[in-house]
Amino acid sequence: MSTIALLVVLLLVLVGLLVVGALAYVAYRRPVLAQPLTVALAGAAVLVAVVTAVVTTGSQ
């Protein structure tokens, strides 16, 4: 993988962590929406899927 691809993956991970944190915060502030851990874990699962797709595509 090139350096630029690694930097893009790093940026994607950082933004994804921010999104997961925001999801957990929103679920914590509004308990009607869902349990905080469930929402955060769902966001983390989506992040893992996207990073896996990017890394797999970048290594080909």
Summary of the structure (lengths in Angstrom):
residues: 60
radius of gyration: 13.9
end to end distance: 8.8
largest distance: 44.3
contacts: 154
relative contact order: 0.19
helix: 83%
strand: 0%
